[in-house]
Amino acid sequence: MLEDKNQERTSLEKLGEFGLIEHLTKNFEIKHKSTIKGIGDDAAVFDHTDKTILTTDLLIEGVHFDLSYMPLKHLGYKAVMVNLSDVYAMNATAKQITVSLAVSNRFPLEALEELYAGIALAAKIFNVDLIGGDTTSSTSGMLISITAIGEAKEEEITYRSGAKANDLLVVSGDLGAAYMGLQVLDREKEVFKVNPNNQPDLSPYSYIVERQLKPEARKDIVELLKKLEVLPSAMIDISDGLSSEILHLCKSSKVGCNLFEEKIPLDPTVISACEEFNIDSTTIALSGGEDYELLFTIAQNDFDKIKGNPSLTVIGHMTDESEGAHLVTRGNTKIELTAQGWNSFKSND
Ligand SMILES: [Mg+2]
């Protein structure tokens, strides 16, 4: 429904594989001293003074993204964000990325230029070098695999395993918006199928739709914590929903948790969209996914340093493992937390 009306179509065969990579990556500049050799040799070379962090992610058309409402530029941007978010979740600085792509012949060169424009924008804003990758053909659809490489001082790396009982549980930003944005886009797609002349008015939903189509990895939070001199005891990024990420922290750290429903940060547009769709907003925050916020634990002594910061919300505290992980509702009832996070293996029913 948001299809690019650009009529120019240059078939990929015209360029060949090497010509294609060269064409798509020619405007990328190397920014980091640690990147010794980027694209243009058999392999890239980089040199980090501190510890090297590496993460990789595979995105498949029809499973992780739907091109009927995902503009290719946004997809390129989001594919980078998903990976950088994991680097930031280690309390590291992202430095390099590689991008590998498989596309069917339904995609012209102009489509890949759009995708790479999104990747280039992300690389520029988040200050990472594109240092390699591969492009090949697929029999159907598009696959994107991105690897992100980061750097951190050994003593600053935050694992999932460092949380202690009585630590505070903190989240950045607000939750549930990306999921509700997806609900709006799915609904409009169905309307469009019935009446292709009906162009949707998404303006009342701009925040939640943007959170779905153009998430921002929280580099700023990693920098903020450094500035505030707060070293989280454990950290994870929220890709699959708050409850499953809390359970990951609990399991790795061998602790329990009390999460307070009334503390969960929700944007007003998420609350109104939840009312419109008749869905419980807490359920969405717990299970929605794709928020790419950071969830971390801090010692109680650090509370004063983060108190009142508009980007950070204390939503609970860790407990002894024997107490388990619970949601404390507004009505003061304790409900066991279960991982009902978004799951790409779940059946489509
Ligand atoms: Mg993660």
Residues whose N, C-alpha, C, O or C-beta is under 5 A from the ligand:
A	BS01	MG	D86 D237
